[in-house]
Amino acid sequence: MKKLFTVIALFYLGLNFAQETGSIAGKLLDKEVNNQPLPFANIVITGTTMGTSSDFDGKYELTNIPPGTYTLEFSFTGYETLRIPEVIVEPDKVTVIDTALGATAAALEEVVIKVQTNREREEALLLEQKNAVQIKESIGAEQLTRLGVSNASAATTKISGVSKAEGSGDIYVRGLGDRYLSTTLNGLPIPSDNIDKKNIDLELFPTRFIGNVSISKTFAPSNSADLASGNIDIVSKQVTKTKDIGISISAGVNSNVTDNDIFNNFKTTANNNDISLGIYSREFEANNLVNALTQQPWNTTEAATPINYGFGFNIGGILGEARNFKLYFSGGQSVDHEYREGLFREYDQGNLRDVVPEDDLRRWLRTVNSTAMLHSQYKISDDHKLSFNSFVINKVFEETLEAGRERTTEFFEELDNIEEGTQFLRDQNIKNTFLSATQLIGEHTLSKKNNLEWAAGFNYLVANEPNRIRNEVNILNDNPNTPENEDGIIELGFTGGFQQRKSVQEINDQEINARISDKWILKQNQDEEGIFVLNIGGDFRNKTRDFLSQFFGVEEGNVEINPTSIDALGDIFTQQNFDTGALQLNTQPIDTYDAELLSYSGNANFTGTFNKFTAQVGIRYQKDEIDVNFDVGNFVNPLTGQARIGSSNKEYDNFYPYLNLKYSVNEKLTLRLSGSLGQTLPEFKEIAPFQYVSQVGQVFQGNPNVERSQNYNVDFKVEFFPENDELISFSAFYKRIEDPINRGLQRGGEDIFSYFNTGDRARILGFELEGRVYIIKKRESNPNLRLSGNISYLDHVQDLKDVIREDGTLQQTFKYGNRTEIGLEGASDWISNLSLTFNSGEKFPYEFTLTGNYTSDKIFALGAPRNQQQPDIFFNGEIIEKGFVTLDFIANKQINDHWSIGLTAKNLLNPTIERTQFIQEVVSGDQFEDTILSYSTGINTSLSVSYKF
């Protein structure tokens, strides 16, 4: 609490009450030479000392102008002076004045004046937050640069109440994870790149694509009802300059990789040679992957120099004499290497089953991410604009895992004890994701009181594991008592026939989506601002998925066959050994499912402003149909007894009301209250009972019986804006979730995770404190020191229910270990982000930022009873992901108008990421908590150089 009060005190110490400012910018043309740019002309604000000159492209900008009405004067030797009276400057806005000078006086009707808000600037986003009716928070490109943020995932964690799971990359908003969130791109849905996720991996979006990232934590008319914690919207970068051309390069290294043994022996998959320039060339398709058993290698390869590097470029500008066409293209590629080393344990009913000691579990990860974005906007007239956006992302992720090289691993229970021998596991996997999102957006001013917006999009996703390789072997001692062979004898695993295998998994998603919104101003005030506004709109979404998976396994045949080394396992998988019967091929029947989501909705809301009070009341009707048809080997219909084939068909429709209230006490202080009803739909992967086996053998499986949750939300927020770029806010919120969905250990299954409606209800009570203030206030050419931070606390609990049959007998219980209630999966009690930024204040300043994050313990997966009659004795306990602190340092220096350099050091503390499990021994009843997974991700340092033309 002392630390909390210290932070609050620092917030208030940093308050200053300097006047909010705006700016004037534009382009000056030369009428005497066919309206070419006029450089080196003088532009001054009469009656002040503020002035500037146009650059070589005729562009100019005057900044830090107090709000008011001014006269702007343009002059150039030999030309008539032009004076423009009554130029209005507003806080946080840019008044754009484009004009031309000539030998004769310019007519004022030739002057184009318009006001723009740059939504990449922090001041503009805070102003938007201040004026919005809904509770909304954003972070723009300007702030992302200052914080050294490299992608959209990292951007979200700088917003209050948001955390990221270091192991999985999942984003949690107010303690609620992936299934309770929705993600949009320019307001349209975007698909996930991973079968296990509802939302796309936000790390795929580099910051050069991003204008801003916003999170709406309460229900808004444009959002789907399928959210409980919020909607993350990525707004693509748009052109704001006549010319915007730049390139950047970066290079760095991960500290875990710098060890000589790792750096000189960085393992990559056997198929690494099929990756060229970031593109994976697939030799064997799913229908002939069996040929890869003998015609493609099994042994790992090595990366020559596992350094991290990347490059990016952008080219864009405003084109045409009428400046009515904007074009922006950006692309690039990044290559990252990471090494993890730690331990793994697996318990069942208090008994330790599998053990991989800390120095015997190793992972090598390599990611090649290639991205491209095209944004164009054509202004048909001042009243009609069309925008076209296209995003392409190609990601190749390689993971090589080894356990047992040090001969200390007990994994598969094939041997009686460790004196007889140990196990060795190697899993090599390439995940290749290709995603394209195409959008067409229209904005139309039909009249002074009627604005129409619409958008349509098409998403295409291919997410494959094209050739996953797995080997599970025993390393035997020649003599259990006196081993004579130091290396041991390699024996192929003999359980199940698929311990030596290659497998394929394919996902193909296609989606059509659209939205439309018509805004009617029913009444205006004397400033022609809408005070009674009606919005009517609708949404449509049709998403389909085709999925397949198949295993091709190898086991010993009529003779015993032993590889010479664990580094030469592939030497035995030859066609000759299959022909002689030394090896036997096992082909698993193909697993498939196809799924479709059809969702459509209509919404209407009325917003009324009554002096300082604004109220928005609305309702949304939404209908969702989910159909999943599957043919998978692990499914048996409990009603018919039919194996493999099944379906799950769900249909939900409802009216979802919402209310947003806002009271502006004065220009700086605002009070907000919001209430809404929403839902959480189960995802395809949570329904289809396909089993996915992780690298360490944990199994994740869908549940066709899982149903949606319904969510009730109430939010209260106080916002105080000391200055146009400062904020102090406090929020309190309450959420109730009916039939919450959780990931948990399956009943009767050893180490099988699935999805259940584990309780009747859950509730969350939370508080958030946020501040963005200057400790040393910003003055022209003087240093400044800025503190940004947020602290969140959540009190969360859900019940664990009994499922009772019609005859009153117990069908299933989710209670275990004397637990009748437990916290929510993924929710941390405490989340904190703090950033301290020093800027030297010159024209080309130095800027240094130290930023830290703390997330407390969270539940990774709920436990489960292993015996329904004695659930307090025979059970597997919940798995906890322990809290940790991260610390980053970012330094930037703009050398001149063109060159800038940056240095980043991320994850400086390099904490151990740790998962623990609650254990109760069956016989003794002893209870304890033990670590079941641990690793560190290393410190990432990089140096970047950028050039702007």
C-alpha angles and dihedrals in degrees: 000000000000089000090049093052090046091055091049091050091051090051091057095041087059096055117119130171104215114151119269114250141205135190144230121221140159148120130284120210134196112236091192094064103042095281096301117162113284110219129198096020118147121247118184138165104234117238092024138077091240116115146129142178132245118257129230090283093050092253124138139174135192114195140187093035115162113237114271146091119294144172114240120206127201120191140167131173110271093012133099113262115244121210120190113194129201097029104170119214116197129192115271093000135108118228104209116206118181117182145139137237128213144160089279127050117278119237113240091232087067089064116095113207123182137153121232134183116213103218092195091069120088092226092056093048092049089051090050090049089049093052097041120103094211124067102260137158129193142182121204138209092261093058092041090059092050092051094047091241113169103186145014093264093060089043093061092054089064089066119088118267094016125120137168128219105235094209101048102020090232116158118227121197114193089344096305119115143205101316093050094052134075127204127206136179112216087342096307125107119260124199129244118254092211131064089221096056138069092201130052120255101264090206086078090073112077117207093248086071094051130090091172142329119224135185120205104202095186132051117283130185094247095051126091115249087237097097138084106176104030152293122267111209122189112202112202121235114266134198115267099159136064088237125020112172125148147146132202138186131189139184133184147136141237114240092224088060097050094080106109094234091053098039094050094041105036104160123222129177126281088251096054091108088065090066114090124173089344095307121114112220107206113214100180121043123209094265094058103029088120087077089062090070091076104012099052129053128261099193122092124253130212134240111233099217113007097200123138116243141157146171135202140179139186134192126183148121148155111288137194132045090270091049088231100133124070123187129181128172125179133174143158149139136238131195120198133183126196135175126199129188126181147109138289131199133174124201130191119190091337095311120118107233108168128026131188110172122225097265095041102064113076133172130189115196127188125178129189111188119186119185140178134178134187122192124177133170128190120195106209088183137329087281102045130053133170124198129192122196129183126180126186123184126179116183128182113189121185124192125180117186128187129182125176105027090127090053094240099108127109108188123139106034092234094125128057097231144344092264088067093051147291138251133252124200129188123180120182120185139171118196112196117191126184117182131176126180121187122188137180116194129186130195119188132178101205093177139340088277103035128068124177124197127180138168137185129190144182122205125194123186133179114181114176141174091198102179117005114181125204132179126183116181141161121234106211129200115231088227120014091216102039110020110208099179109067093196094045129219116291113228123182115240110260105197118105101349095255103081089107104048152137118214140183132210126183132186123185117183127181125180138181116195137170142172136189132190130183118195120200122190104211097178136013134199125229090277089057091248117145112251097167110042131172122198123192122180150141143208136211130193132174116177126176131185133194115194134181136170133178137176127211111194136189129205137166116283129194096331134044114255124189127191113227094230142000086246091057102046091127093061093081097051096089131138089241092061090052092047093051093046094245087122129036127208120225119190119194116214110258117266115217141168134175122200139185133194117195114184131168133165147170128210140186131184138174123212120195127184117202107182103289095354124084125185128187120188124176149149134217128201114203132176121193127187120189121187122179121178116186143182107190132152099230096056126098119174106236092210102045101022088228113150130223101355122085146124141215119207121184131177126186130175129168147145113253115199124195138182130198121186126186130183119188105205089185139325091294106034126064132175122202136189126182138177131179148157121229143155142227115223121205114248127236091254091050090056106038109080094220113140119228116194117212122217092264093046102263112144126218118195136177125236118220090202098060113117135198125275125228119221133205118195135190122177134181123186138177117200125190120186109194090177137000091269099036133082140178116183141169125199135187122187141176127200131184119193121195116209095001117208117228139176109237145157110280120249110259092000123117109229094338115140121202141159126264144167088241098178146017095244147354132198135201127195114185146170131202131192119189134177138177109179142143117247089186104029123235115259129165112278092355129109119259135193121209130193121199124176150136136202125198131188124192129192106193137167139160132191124242111224141209118228109218126197122228090260090058097253124128114264099174139344130204091192117105141163093017089303117139093164137021141172124280121275110259097009119131119201092217131032122174135176123183129176129181116194127188119194120187091214102225125128088264101029137189112236125194125184130186112191130179138184133196125190120178127217119307135185111256094184135354119242125242141208116257092197118040093203095051104027094154092061106031109047145110114238130232120278116233128201104213122231122253144175126240126195128192133186122203128183125185131181126184104207097188140325090301112027130061134163133200138194123196132182111185130190092015094173092050093206122200111255105220138183121194133187132212107240131194118182111225098217103039098027090224114157127208143145119244134185111249100174134019139165142138126232099212134231115293116209124179141169120212134190124196133188126194118197 
